[in-house]
């Protein structure tokens, strides 16, 4: 082992922290108010997690229009690590209908806590704070529920006919809510459909929900379903309700339908001739088996890891101690720290532990395909031989890895998934081509990880990440799925680089699962994997 590799590995002190369990977080708020007292807010809750002083957005709920006591149907799913203090921040924002970003939104208040606090209490309610002070009488409640081993999800398609008309000058604007009835008789919102305007025979959009969320894996658990007439002032009119179970809903499989009478108990008690307030129909129930990241890995899927290092002149002369590429005998530079932190983890999922390694404009000698230690040694040995130059073109490298990933799709098996790690210090000079390449790669078994080294302006990289909006090609084509993760190294400069690896690789398992599940590709079981290797010509 070279001194520089040993130094980098020792400096990192990488450890693997096993995830204890996955937890679903449900969020509701009370008494939130807009700064405009005459109108009600359109609230949305954003979940952020802290990593060494920096807050990163993890996910956000749907926006509920005109509501001061919102109960959100969107769940937050997070990994729970017993031995770590996982700091969370819940921010409530008023999202205007013509702008879904946060730049024009009003901050309505926030709450900070740890995941451990929520898990230990199961239900945590706290006041919302705004700029250090309480935001009036507003509060937020977070309920934690451990995910069971059932990761399957169900696809449901509801419609209704002859619903009661609740409006004087037009027809009802119906939407459907589904609640799970818990063991303690409390009700938990599972899903809320969209509103179908001015229609007594609505057909709501097909939606997906996990079996765990729907019924906690208990097919006989009671489900309460309520149909409402939406009103712009937030005071929705009750149309009717009915009860069911997941077992009953499964009757709508294979082209059959299940129907329920939608009943208004008050009308039923008062009106002798009352039959119902409409009929709700389940047109489709499909159960999809969800395979996990481990299912694919244990089934023989290999992670093919490629490294690309920025050798543009903006990094500075490697012989100068101010250079980002300066090689100190015992203190690894940022490139080396990022390389070892990510490579050490990725190599565990690659059977030959051999990585193609490229530089922007030149391949790294000696043989272009080496282990993580070899990449470090090759990087060290090639620096004195290179003349750093520009521009920072990364599209060709994305396209090269995408070509290999494209060939893999012909197998129609979960055999190889490709990860490209790009280490760069600057602004991309072929942004249009890079966007085009990423949009193309989003259709392939491939992820792109970009680590920004140094103190340059990385706003372009943030756009590629897609967290602030859907990335599109210059022609306007959107990415099929989010495959880019960008992390500025400076956020982890004074932290354990294990935290860098965790942040960089956090999205990879879900990206692997999303690709193969989206394609309907099942994991190869070990027997299939071994036999395919044995019988291969």
One Martini backbone bead per residue (centre of mass of N, CA, C, O) as a GRO file, in nm:
protein
  537
    1UNK     BB    1   0.096   0.036   0.023
    2UNK     BB    2   0.074   0.351  -0.012
    3UNK     BB    3   0.118   0.633   0.160
    4UNK     BB    4  -0.123   0.794   0.037
    5UNK     BB    5  -0.341   0.576   0.082
    6UNK     BB    6  -0.299   0.527   0.381
    7UNK     BB    7  -0.352   0.817   0.464
    8UNK     BB    8  -0.639   0.840   0.355
    9UNK     BB    9  -0.768   0.599   0.504
   10UNK     BB   10  -0.692   0.692   0.793
   11UNK     BB   11  -0.830   0.971   0.785
   12UNK     BB   12  -1.121   0.865   0.741
   13UNK     BB   13  -1.238   0.629   0.910
   14UNK     BB   14  -1.421   0.413   0.796
   15UNK     BB   15  -1.769   0.323   0.844
   16UNK     BB   16  -2.029   0.087   0.904
   17UNK     BB   17  -2.374   0.177   0.942
   18UNK     BB   18  -2.634   0.012   1.035
   19UNK     BB   19  -2.955  -0.015   0.956
   20UNK     BB   20  -3.213  -0.067   1.166
   21UNK     BB   21  -3.449   0.106   1.017
   22UNK     BB   22  -3.757   0.197   0.882
   23UNK     BB   23  -3.933   0.518   0.870
   24UNK     BB   24  -4.249   0.664   0.906
   25UNK     BB   25  -4.364   1.001   0.840
   26UNK     BB   26  -4.626   1.194   0.978
   27UNK     BB   27  -4.801   1.504   0.891
   28UNK     BB   28  -4.925   1.782   1.098
   29UNK     BB   29  -5.124   2.083   1.135
   30UNK     BB   30  -5.188   2.382   1.348
   31UNK     BB   31  -5.275   2.713   1.322
   32UNK     BB   32  -5.194   2.827   1.059
   33UNK     BB   33  -5.067   3.147   0.926
   34UNK     BB   34  -5.085   3.416   0.744
   35UNK     BB   35  -4.988   3.740   0.694
   36UNK     BB   36  -5.264   3.726   0.560
   37UNK     BB   37  -5.558   3.742   0.733
   38UNK     BB   38  -5.765   3.706   0.475
   39UNK     BB   39  -5.598   3.441   0.425
   40UNK     BB   40  -5.511   3.124   0.337
   41UNK     BB   41  -5.289   2.889   0.324
   42UNK     BB   42  -5.041   2.688   0.122
   43UNK     BB   43  -4.922   2.416   0.251
   44UNK     BB   44  -4.579   2.296   0.315
   45UNK     BB   45  -4.354   2.029   0.397
   46UNK     BB   46  -4.009   2.032   0.489
   47UNK     BB   47  -3.746   1.799   0.492
   48UNK     BB   48  -3.456   1.808   0.703
   49UNK     BB   49  -3.107   1.727   0.724
   50UNK     BB   50  -2.826   1.695   0.926
   51UNK     BB   51  -2.473   1.763   0.818
   52UNK     BB   52  -2.245   1.915   0.969
   53UNK     BB   53  -2.427   2.203   0.976
   54UNK     BB   54  -2.600   2.101   0.733
   55UNK     BB   55  -2.888   2.148   0.534
   56UNK     BB   56  -3.095   1.890   0.382
   57UNK     BB   57  -3.310   1.805   0.151
   58UNK     BB   58  -3.532   1.522   0.134
   59UNK     BB   59  -3.841   1.627   0.142
   60UNK     BB   60  -4.196   1.671   0.039
   61UNK     BB   61  -4.500   1.766   0.041
   62UNK     BB   62  -4.783   1.848  -0.036
   63UNK     BB   63  -5.016   2.085  -0.140
   64UNK     BB   64  -5.252   2.266   0.060
   65UNK     BB   65  -5.529   2.433   0.000
   66UNK     BB   66  -5.665   2.636   0.206
   67UNK     BB   67  -5.505   2.576   0.509
   68UNK     BB   68  -5.468   2.549   0.882
   69UNK     BB   69  -5.519   2.207   0.913
   70UNK     BB   70  -5.307   2.005   0.795
   71UNK     BB   71  -5.314   1.677   0.633
   72UNK     BB   72  -5.073   1.472   0.517
   73UNK     BB   73  -5.019   1.207   0.279
   74UNK     BB   74  -4.731   1.240   0.269
   75UNK     BB   75  -4.446   1.051   0.318
   76UNK     BB   76  -4.167   0.990   0.528
   77UNK     BB   77  -3.867   0.809   0.448
   78UNK     BB   78  -3.639   0.678   0.695
   79UNK     BB   79  -3.339   0.615   0.836
   80UNK     BB   80  -3.253   0.432   1.133
   81UNK     BB   81  -2.998   0.522   1.376
   82UNK     BB   82  -2.919   0.451   1.688
   83UNK     BB   83  -2.602   0.570   1.703
   84UNK     BB   84  -2.740   0.833   1.594
   85UNK     BB   85  -2.777   1.181   1.551
   86UNK     BB   86  -3.081   1.278   1.395
   87UNK     BB   87  -3.137   1.574   1.247
   88UNK     BB   88  -3.441   1.762   1.224
   89UNK     BB   89  -3.638   1.965   0.981
   90UNK     BB   90  -3.950   2.140   0.988
   91UNK     BB   91  -4.095   2.316   0.714
   92UNK     BB   92  -4.331   2.577   0.671
   93UNK     BB   93  -4.494   2.660   0.361
   94UNK     BB   94  -4.619   2.906   0.138
   95UNK     BB   95  -4.752   2.796  -0.165
   96UNK     BB   96  -4.800   2.921  -0.447
   97UNK     BB   97  -4.983   2.836  -0.729
   98UNK     BB   98  -4.747   2.978  -0.933
   99UNK     BB   99  -4.527   2.853  -0.714
  100UNK     BB  100  -4.308   2.576  -0.609
  101UNK     BB  101  -4.108   2.734  -0.480
  102UNK     BB  102  -3.920   2.921  -0.221
  103UNK     BB  103  -3.859   3.218  -0.309
  104UNK     BB  104  -4.190   3.307  -0.290
  105UNK     BB  105  -4.222   3.200  -0.017
  106UNK     BB  106  -4.366   3.155   0.297
  107UNK     BB  107  -4.258   3.141   0.617
  108UNK     BB  108  -4.437   2.969   0.894
  109UNK     BB  109  -4.235   2.752   1.016
  110UNK     BB  110  -4.044   2.558   1.266
  111UNK     BB  111  -3.891   2.227   1.350
  112UNK     BB  112  -3.674   2.074   1.590
  113UNK     BB  113  -3.522   1.741   1.591
  114UNK     BB  114  -3.508   1.404   1.655
  115UNK     BB  115  -3.560   1.087   1.557
  116UNK     BB  116  -3.551   0.965   1.841
  117UNK     BB  117  -3.784   1.130   1.959
  118UNK     BB  118  -4.005   1.022   1.773
  119UNK     BB  119  -3.969   0.717   1.817
  120UNK     BB  120  -4.003   0.714   2.131
  121UNK     BB  121  -4.300   0.870   2.114
  122UNK     BB  122  -4.440   0.837   1.812
  123UNK     BB  123  -4.556   1.133   1.916
  124UNK     BB  124  -4.485   1.471   1.801
  125UNK     BB  125  -4.545   1.790   1.961
  126UNK     BB  126  -4.489   2.128   1.830
  127UNK     BB  127  -4.398   2.433   1.801
  128UNK     BB  128  -4.377   2.688   1.585
  129UNK     BB  129  -4.095   2.857   1.450
  130UNK     BB  130  -4.011   3.217   1.406
  131UNK     BB  131  -3.726   3.356   1.441
  132UNK     BB  132  -3.724   3.222   1.754
  133UNK     BB  133  -4.034   3.232   1.755
  134UNK     BB  134  -4.346   3.189   1.792
  135UNK     BB  135  -4.613   3.101   1.556
  136UNK     BB  136  -4.810   3.145   1.757
  137UNK     BB  137  -5.046   2.863   1.767
  138UNK     BB  138  -4.868   2.687   1.609
  139UNK     BB  139  -4.838   2.337   1.495
  140UNK     BB  140  -4.665   2.013   1.504
  141UNK     BB  141  -4.711   1.669   1.388
  142UNK     BB  142  -4.531   1.359   1.448
  143UNK     BB  143  -4.550   1.028   1.310
  144UNK     BB  144  -4.426   0.708   1.391
  145UNK     BB  145  -4.342   0.421   1.169
  146UNK     BB  146  -4.260   0.110   1.125
  147UNK     BB  147  -4.145  -0.082   0.884
  148UNK     BB  148  -4.219  -0.344   0.737
  149UNK     BB  149  -4.128  -0.612   0.529
  150UNK     BB  150  -4.349  -0.479   0.340
  151UNK     BB  151  -4.281  -0.331   0.005
  152UNK     BB  152  -4.532  -0.336  -0.124
  153UNK     BB  153  -4.758  -0.220  -0.382
  154UNK     BB  154  -5.059  -0.039  -0.463
  155UNK     BB  155  -5.293  -0.003  -0.734
  156UNK     BB  156  -5.545   0.256  -0.763
  157UNK     BB  157  -5.889   0.294  -0.915
  158UNK     BB  158  -6.120   0.554  -0.890
  159UNK     BB  159  -6.480   0.604  -0.886
  160UNK     BB  160  -6.800   0.775  -0.960
  161UNK     BB  161  -7.168   0.793  -0.905
  162UNK     BB  162  -7.415   0.995  -0.823
  163UNK     BB  163  -7.348   1.235  -0.661
  164UNK     BB  164  -7.399   1.471  -0.455
  165UNK     BB  165  -7.522   1.799  -0.471
  166UNK     BB  166  -7.364   2.095  -0.304
  167UNK     BB  167  -7.427   2.302  -0.528
  168UNK     BB  168  -7.603   2.569  -0.667
  169UNK     BB  169  -7.432   2.664  -0.955
  170UNK     BB  170  -7.311   2.371  -0.942
  171UNK     BB  171  -7.114   2.108  -0.911
  172UNK     BB  172  -6.942   1.902  -0.759
  173UNK     BB  173  -6.598   1.870  -0.600
  174UNK     BB  174  -6.455   1.578  -0.581
  175UNK     BB  175  -6.301   1.386  -0.309
  176UNK     BB  176  -6.077   1.127  -0.176
  177UNK     BB  177  -6.050   0.954   0.139
  178UNK     BB  178  -5.808   0.739   0.311
  179UNK     BB  179  -5.836   0.537   0.605
  180UNK     BB  180  -5.669   0.402   0.875
  181UNK     BB  181  -5.747   0.170   1.128
  182UNK     BB  182  -5.635   0.137   1.426
  183UNK     BB  183  -5.604  -0.039   1.720
  184UNK     BB  184  -5.692   0.247   1.880
  185UNK     BB  185  -5.910   0.383   1.662
  186UNK     BB  186  -5.745   0.545   1.499
  187UNK     BB  187  -5.685   0.772   1.225
  188UNK     BB  188  -5.507   0.730   0.904
  189UNK     BB  189  -5.387   0.888   0.650
  190UNK     BB  190  -5.322   0.763   0.318
  191UNK     BB  191  -5.519   0.918   0.098
  192UNK     BB  192  -5.547   1.190  -0.148
  193UNK     BB  193  -5.711   1.307  -0.390
  194UNK     BB  194  -5.802   1.473  -0.636
  195UNK     BB  195  -5.985   1.724  -0.783
  196UNK     BB  196  -6.307   1.714  -0.941
  197UNK     BB  197  -6.457   1.932  -1.136
  198UNK     BB  198  -6.782   1.950  -1.192
  199UNK     BB  199  -6.856   1.630  -1.082
  200UNK     BB  200  -7.069   1.334  -1.025
  201UNK     BB  201  -6.858   1.141  -1.222
  202UNK     BB  202  -6.576   1.062  -1.117
  203UNK     BB  203  -6.221   1.019  -1.220
  204UNK     BB  204  -5.956   0.918  -1.065
  205UNK     BB  205  -5.641   0.892  -1.024
  206UNK     BB  206  -5.404   0.684  -1.025
  207UNK     BB  207  -5.256   0.515  -0.738
  208UNK     BB  208  -4.989   0.476  -0.496
  209UNK     BB  209  -4.941   0.233  -0.224
  210UNK     BB  210  -4.841   0.094   0.045
  211UNK     BB  211  -4.923  -0.178   0.228
  212UNK     BB  212  -4.829  -0.066   0.497
  213UNK     BB  213  -4.992   0.202   0.484
  214UNK     BB  214  -5.277   0.085   0.437
  215UNK     BB  215  -5.256  -0.202   0.659
  216UNK     BB  216  -4.996  -0.323   0.795
  217UNK     BB  217  -5.044  -0.614   0.645
  218UNK     BB  218  -5.363  -0.611   0.709
  219UNK     BB  219  -5.633  -0.720   0.520
  220UNK     BB  220  -5.862  -0.669   0.768
  221UNK     BB  221  -5.833  -0.383   0.791
  222UNK     BB  222  -5.988  -0.098   0.842
  223UNK     BB  223  -6.141   0.122   0.597
  224UNK     BB  224  -6.189   0.470   0.556
  225UNK     BB  225  -6.417   0.641   0.331
  226UNK     BB  226  -6.421   0.981   0.195
  227UNK     BB  227  -6.648   1.215   0.051
  228UNK     BB  228  -6.588   1.535  -0.100
  229UNK     BB  229  -6.661   1.885  -0.128
  230UNK     BB  230  -6.490   2.123  -0.262
  231UNK     BB  231  -6.364   2.430  -0.110
  232UNK     BB  232  -6.194   2.731  -0.128
  233UNK     BB  233  -6.220   2.783   0.203
  234UNK     BB  234  -6.180   2.471   0.331
  235UNK     BB  235  -6.500   2.397   0.365
  236UNK     BB  236  -6.585   2.094   0.328
  237UNK     BB  237  -6.826   1.883   0.200
  238UNK     BB  238  -7.013   1.624   0.298
  239UNK     BB  239  -7.120   1.326   0.133
  240UNK     BB  240  -6.960   1.042   0.217
  241UNK     BB  241  -6.936   0.688   0.330
  242UNK     BB  242  -6.706   0.401   0.376
  243UNK     BB  243  -6.620   0.057   0.418
  244UNK     BB  244  -6.312  -0.144   0.425
  245UNK     BB  245  -6.071  -0.364   0.268
  246UNK     BB  246  -5.806  -0.504   0.118
  247UNK     BB  247  -5.944  -0.770   0.058
  248UNK     BB  248  -6.182  -0.640  -0.096
  249UNK     BB  249  -6.011  -0.479  -0.309
  250UNK     BB  250  -5.889  -0.741  -0.447
  251UNK     BB  251  -6.150  -0.782  -0.630
  252UNK     BB  252  -6.017  -0.568  -0.857
  253UNK     BB  253  -5.892  -0.795  -1.006
  254UNK     BB  254  -5.886  -0.889  -1.328
  255UNK     BB  255  -6.123  -0.669  -1.432
  256UNK     BB  256  -6.269  -0.608  -1.183
  257UNK     BB  257  -6.525  -0.484  -0.955
  258UNK     BB  258  -6.583  -0.252  -0.682
  259UNK     BB  259  -6.862  -0.160  -0.466
  260UNK     BB  260  -7.003   0.139  -0.299
  261UNK     BB  261  -7.193   0.292  -0.076
  262UNK     BB  262  -7.254   0.632  -0.018
  263UNK     BB  263  -7.287   0.750   0.317
  264UNK     BB  264  -7.519   0.961   0.499
  265UNK     BB  265  -7.614   0.938   0.819
  266UNK     BB  266  -7.814   1.178   0.842
  267UNK     BB  267  -7.993   1.104   0.603
  268UNK     BB  268  -8.062   0.814   0.695
  269UNK     BB  269  -8.210   0.909   0.964
  270UNK     BB  270  -8.426   1.120   0.819
  271UNK     BB  271  -8.465   0.952   0.551
  272UNK     BB  272  -8.668   0.707   0.430
  273UNK     BB  273  -8.572   0.710   0.103
  274UNK     BB  274  -8.283   0.661   0.155
  275UNK     BB  275  -7.991   0.525  -0.002
  276UNK     BB  276  -7.771   0.739  -0.129
  277UNK     BB  277  -7.469   0.949  -0.233
  278UNK     BB  278  -7.358   0.717  -0.403
  279UNK     BB  279  -7.103   0.555  -0.608
  280UNK     BB  280  -6.816   0.360  -0.545
  281UNK     BB  281  -6.535   0.269  -0.760
  282UNK     BB  282  -6.320  -0.009  -0.816
  283UNK     BB  283  -6.138  -0.072  -1.112
  284UNK     BB  284  -5.842  -0.112  -0.972
  285UNK     BB  285  -5.606  -0.380  -0.857
  286UNK     BB  286  -5.255  -0.364  -0.802
  287UNK     BB  287  -4.980  -0.575  -0.731
  288UNK     BB  288  -4.647  -0.483  -0.628
  289UNK     BB  289  -4.335  -0.600  -0.625
  290UNK     BB  290  -4.081  -0.504  -0.399
  291UNK     BB  291  -3.746  -0.456  -0.445
  292UNK     BB  292  -3.444  -0.448  -0.304
  293UNK     BB  293  -3.122  -0.375  -0.298
  294UNK     BB  294  -3.040  -0.651  -0.171
  295UNK     BB  295  -3.180  -0.830  -0.374
  296UNK     BB  296  -2.991  -0.750  -0.610
  297UNK     BB  297  -2.715  -0.802  -0.485
  298UNK     BB  298  -2.780  -1.104  -0.395
  299UNK     BB  299  -2.848  -1.167  -0.713
  300UNK     BB  300  -2.567  -1.036  -0.865
  301UNK     BB  301  -2.544  -0.739  -0.871
  302UNK     BB  302  -2.324  -0.508  -1.016
  303UNK     BB  303  -2.101  -0.244  -0.938
  304UNK     BB  304  -2.001  -0.007  -1.172
  305UNK     BB  305  -1.704   0.181  -1.126
  306UNK     BB  306  -1.634   0.526  -1.214
  307UNK     BB  307  -1.358   0.753  -1.266
  308UNK     BB  308  -1.342   1.124  -1.270
  309UNK     BB  309  -1.082   1.368  -1.324
  310UNK     BB  310  -0.986   1.698  -1.279
  311UNK     BB  311  -0.731   1.860  -1.515
  312UNK     BB  312  -0.759   2.154  -1.490
  313UNK     BB  313  -0.598   2.462  -1.449
  314UNK     BB  314  -0.775   2.566  -1.201
  315UNK     BB  315  -0.621   2.382  -0.982
  316UNK     BB  316  -0.330   2.404  -1.028
  317UNK     BB  317  -0.015   2.348  -0.959
  318UNK     BB  318   0.091   2.052  -0.812
  319UNK     BB  319   0.363   2.190  -0.694
  320UNK     BB  320   0.168   2.365  -0.547
  321UNK     BB  321   0.031   2.404  -0.228
  322UNK     BB  322  -0.242   2.550  -0.353
  323UNK     BB  323  -0.323   2.307  -0.489
  324UNK     BB  324  -0.570   2.063  -0.534
  325UNK     BB  325  -0.321   1.853  -0.639
  326UNK     BB  326  -0.152   1.842  -0.401
  327UNK     BB  327   0.119   1.635  -0.281
  328UNK     BB  328   0.114   1.505   0.027
  329UNK     BB  329   0.262   1.254   0.205
  330UNK     BB  330   0.022   1.274   0.468
  331UNK     BB  331  -0.194   1.480   0.318
  332UNK     BB  332  -0.478   1.462   0.175
  333UNK     BB  333  -0.656   1.568  -0.064
  334UNK     BB  334  -0.973   1.616  -0.175
  335UNK     BB  335  -0.965   1.409  -0.399
  336UNK     BB  336  -0.870   1.170  -0.224
  337UNK     BB  337  -1.090   1.169  -0.012
  338UNK     BB  338  -1.328   1.123  -0.207
  339UNK     BB  339  -1.223   0.870  -0.349
  340UNK     BB  340  -1.197   0.684  -0.097
  341UNK     BB  341  -1.474   0.715   0.038
  342UNK     BB  342  -1.635   0.598  -0.211
  343UNK     BB  343  -1.461   0.354  -0.313
  344UNK     BB  344  -1.465   0.173  -0.057
  345UNK     BB  345  -1.772   0.109  -0.089
  346UNK     BB  346  -1.812   0.025  -0.393
  347UNK     BB  347  -1.611  -0.225  -0.400
  348UNK     BB  348  -1.806  -0.424  -0.241
  349UNK     BB  349  -2.001  -0.444  -0.526
  350UNK     BB  350  -1.732  -0.550  -0.679
  351UNK     BB  351  -1.578  -0.834  -0.770
  352UNK     BB  352  -1.301  -0.709  -0.913
  353UNK     BB  353  -1.224  -0.416  -0.818
  354UNK     BB  354  -1.240  -0.262  -1.108
  355UNK     BB  355  -1.161   0.070  -1.239
  356UNK     BB  356  -1.238   0.303  -1.441
  357UNK     BB  357  -1.000   0.574  -1.529
  358UNK     BB  358  -1.038   0.931  -1.565
  359UNK     BB  359  -0.966   1.222  -1.748
  360UNK     BB  360  -0.987   1.540  -1.853
  361UNK     BB  361  -0.846   1.450  -2.174
  362UNK     BB  362  -0.721   1.196  -1.998
  363UNK     BB  363  -0.589   0.913  -1.923
  364UNK     BB  364  -0.499   0.703  -1.669
  365UNK     BB  365  -0.232   0.568  -1.582
  366UNK     BB  366  -0.159   0.259  -1.714
  367UNK     BB  367  -0.461   0.065  -1.769
  368UNK     BB  368  -0.751   0.215  -1.689
  369UNK     BB  369  -0.784  -0.050  -1.479
  370UNK     BB  370  -0.842  -0.016  -1.129
  371UNK     BB  371  -0.816  -0.007  -0.817
  372UNK     BB  372  -0.846   0.212  -0.565
  373UNK     BB  373  -0.543   0.208  -0.511
  374UNK     BB  374  -0.463   0.242  -0.809
  375UNK     BB  375  -0.592   0.514  -0.852
  376UNK     BB  376  -0.421   0.664  -0.648
  377UNK     BB  377  -0.144   0.589  -0.774
  378UNK     BB  378  -0.203   0.695  -1.059
  379UNK     BB  379  -0.258   0.983  -0.978
  380UNK     BB  380   0.022   1.034  -0.854
  381UNK     BB  381   0.200   0.955  -1.114
  382UNK     BB  382   0.061   1.152  -1.339
  383UNK     BB  383   0.086   1.449  -1.255
  384UNK     BB  384   0.386   1.515  -1.355
  385UNK     BB  385   0.293   1.448  -1.674
  386UNK     BB  386   0.089   1.679  -1.666
  387UNK     BB  387  -0.101   1.927  -1.839
  388UNK     BB  388  -0.300   2.156  -1.733
  389UNK     BB  389  -0.635   2.213  -1.859
  390UNK     BB  390  -0.892   2.268  -2.101
  391UNK     BB  391  -1.200   2.215  -2.056
  392UNK     BB  392  -1.505   2.138  -1.868
  393UNK     BB  393  -1.575   1.827  -1.999
  394UNK     BB  394  -1.836   1.569  -1.919
  395UNK     BB  395  -2.010   1.437  -2.142
  396UNK     BB  396  -1.816   1.214  -2.262
  397UNK     BB  397  -1.813   1.042  -1.998
  398UNK     BB  398  -2.112   0.988  -1.973
  399UNK     BB  399  -2.136   0.855  -2.256
  400UNK     BB  400  -1.943   0.618  -2.205
  401UNK     BB  401  -2.100   0.487  -1.971
  402UNK     BB  402  -2.374   0.475  -2.121
  403UNK     BB  403  -2.286   0.266  -2.328
  404UNK     BB  404  -2.251   0.034  -2.127
  405UNK     BB  405  -2.541   0.054  -2.009
  406UNK     BB  406  -2.686  -0.001  -2.280
  407UNK     BB  407  -2.578  -0.291  -2.319
  408UNK     BB  408  -2.711  -0.404  -2.056
  409UNK     BB  409  -3.018  -0.384  -2.147
  410UNK     BB  410  -3.016  -0.645  -2.334
  411UNK     BB  411  -3.045  -0.858  -2.093
  412UNK     BB  412  -3.286  -0.803  -1.890
  413UNK     BB  413  -3.102  -0.774  -1.628
  414UNK     BB  414  -2.962  -0.769  -1.289
  415UNK     BB  415  -2.620  -0.728  -1.333
  416UNK     BB  416  -2.559  -0.408  -1.404
  417UNK     BB  417  -2.445  -0.109  -1.234
  418UNK     BB  418  -2.374   0.239  -1.291
  419UNK     BB  419  -2.104   0.446  -1.156
  420UNK     BB  420  -2.028   0.797  -1.167
  421UNK     BB  421  -1.735   0.966  -1.060
  422UNK     BB  422  -1.706   1.320  -1.020
  423UNK     BB  423  -1.415   1.527  -0.998
  424UNK     BB  424  -1.450   1.884  -0.938
  425UNK     BB  425  -1.377   2.255  -0.948
  426UNK     BB  426  -1.594   2.354  -1.173
  427UNK     BB  427  -1.736   2.489  -1.437
  428UNK     BB  428  -1.925   2.393  -1.685
  429UNK     BB  429  -1.866   2.407  -2.052
  430UNK     BB  430  -2.097   2.163  -2.139
  431UNK     BB  431  -2.403   2.190  -2.044
  432UNK     BB  432  -2.586   2.099  -2.274
  433UNK     BB  433  -2.455   1.816  -2.317
  434UNK     BB  434  -2.492   1.722  -2.024
  435UNK     BB  435  -2.798   1.728  -2.012
  436UNK     BB  436  -2.839   1.532  -2.246
  437UNK     BB  437  -2.682   1.292  -2.117
  438UNK     BB  438  -2.858   1.263  -1.860
  439UNK     BB  439  -3.130   1.209  -1.992
  440UNK     BB  440  -3.033   0.951  -2.129
  441UNK     BB  441  -2.924   0.804  -1.863
  442UNK     BB  442  -3.212   0.786  -1.713
  443UNK     BB  443  -3.273   0.509  -1.895
  444UNK     BB  444  -3.042   0.379  -1.727
  445UNK     BB  445  -2.812   0.180  -1.540
  446UNK     BB  446  -2.752   0.486  -1.383
  447UNK     BB  447  -2.516   0.699  -1.201
  448UNK     BB  448  -2.436   1.040  -1.080
  449UNK     BB  449  -2.142   1.165  -0.915
  450UNK     BB  450  -2.075   1.489  -0.767
  451UNK     BB  451  -1.768   1.641  -0.660
  452UNK     BB  452  -1.690   1.944  -0.516
  453UNK     BB  453  -1.386   2.114  -0.545
  454UNK     BB  454  -1.357   2.373  -0.354
  455UNK     BB  455  -1.471   2.741  -0.415
  456UNK     BB  456  -1.665   2.736  -0.631
  457UNK     BB  457  -1.927   2.778  -0.851
  458UNK     BB  458  -2.210   2.531  -0.817
  459UNK     BB  459  -2.491   2.596  -0.956
  460UNK     BB  460  -2.494   2.394  -1.193
  461UNK     BB  461  -2.491   2.138  -1.020
  462UNK     BB  462  -2.761   2.184  -0.875
  463UNK     BB  463  -2.926   2.154  -1.137
  464UNK     BB  464  -2.844   1.857  -1.201
  465UNK     BB  465  -2.969   1.730  -0.940
  466UNK     BB  466  -3.296   1.830  -0.921
  467UNK     BB  467  -3.404   1.948  -0.637
  468UNK     BB  468  -3.518   2.236  -0.782
  469UNK     BB  469  -3.594   2.054  -1.031
  470UNK     BB  470  -3.646   1.949  -1.343
  471UNK     BB  471  -3.444   1.812  -1.561
  472UNK     BB  472  -3.343   1.935  -1.886
  473UNK     BB  473  -3.306   1.951  -2.195
  474UNK     BB  474  -3.264   2.176  -2.447
  475UNK     BB  475  -3.546   2.046  -2.572
  476UNK     BB  476  -3.723   1.963  -2.290
  477UNK     BB  477  -3.643   1.693  -2.185
  478UNK     BB  478  -3.699   1.491  -1.929
  479UNK     BB  479  -3.618   1.314  -1.680
  480UNK     BB  480  -3.704   1.001  -1.577
  481UNK     BB  481  -3.478   1.018  -1.346
  482UNK     BB  482  -3.296   1.071  -1.060
  483UNK     BB  483  -2.917   1.047  -1.103
  484UNK     BB  484  -2.812   1.304  -0.946
  485UNK     BB  485  -2.533   1.377  -0.719
  486UNK     BB  486  -2.449   1.668  -0.528
  487UNK     BB  487  -2.131   1.751  -0.354
  488UNK     BB  488  -1.973   1.967  -0.151
  489UNK     BB  489  -1.679   1.934   0.014
  490UNK     BB  490  -1.690   2.187   0.207
  491UNK     BB  491  -1.920   2.065   0.394
  492UNK     BB  492  -1.677   1.831   0.491
  493UNK     BB  493  -1.399   1.945   0.586
  494UNK     BB  494  -1.469   1.913   0.924
  495UNK     BB  495  -1.548   1.619   0.875
  496UNK     BB  496  -1.627   1.313   0.843
  497UNK     BB  497  -1.582   1.140   0.549
  498UNK     BB  498  -1.811   0.942   0.602
  499UNK     BB  499  -2.026   1.161   0.556
  500UNK     BB  500  -1.969   1.194   0.260
  501UNK     BB  501  -2.032   0.908   0.165
  502UNK     BB  502  -2.324   0.908   0.267
  503UNK     BB  503  -2.423   1.150   0.096
  504UNK     BB  504  -2.335   1.048  -0.187
  505UNK     BB  505  -2.482   0.741  -0.151
  506UNK     BB  506  -2.784   0.771  -0.054
  507UNK     BB  507  -2.940   0.739  -0.353
  508UNK     BB  508  -2.852   0.472  -0.489
  509UNK     BB  509  -3.044   0.244  -0.395
  510UNK     BB  510  -3.303   0.382  -0.510
  511UNK     BB  511  -3.200   0.398  -0.806
  512UNK     BB  512  -3.180   0.098  -0.850
  513UNK     BB  513  -3.472   0.023  -0.778
  514UNK     BB  514  -3.621   0.214  -0.974
  515UNK     BB  515  -3.516   0.094  -1.232
  516UNK     BB  516  -3.595  -0.212  -1.205
  517UNK     BB  517  -3.891  -0.174  -1.122
  518UNK     BB  518  -3.969   0.005  -1.369
  519UNK     BB  519  -3.888  -0.252  -1.568
  520UNK     BB  520  -3.961  -0.531  -1.428
  521UNK     BB  521  -3.694  -0.628  -1.282
  522UNK     BB  522  -3.576  -0.897  -1.135
  523UNK     BB  523  -3.405  -1.063  -0.929
  524UNK     BB  524  -3.147  -1.273  -0.913
  525UNK     BB  525  -3.112  -1.558  -0.806
  526UNK     BB  526  -2.857  -1.750  -0.711
  527UNK     BB  527  -2.915  -1.989  -0.898
  528UNK     BB  528  -2.939  -1.823  -1.158
  529UNK     BB  529  -2.665  -1.687  -1.140
  530UNK     BB  530  -2.489  -1.945  -1.140
  531UNK     BB  531  -2.608  -2.079  -1.398
  532UNK     BB  532  -2.543  -1.847  -1.599
  533UNK     BB  533  -2.238  -1.875  -1.559
  534UNK     BB  534  -2.210  -2.179  -1.633
  535UNK     BB  535  -2.380  -2.163  -1.923
  536UNK     BB  536  -2.206  -1.979  -2.046
  537UNK     BB  537  -2.024  -1.948  -2.353
   0.00000   0.00000   0.00000
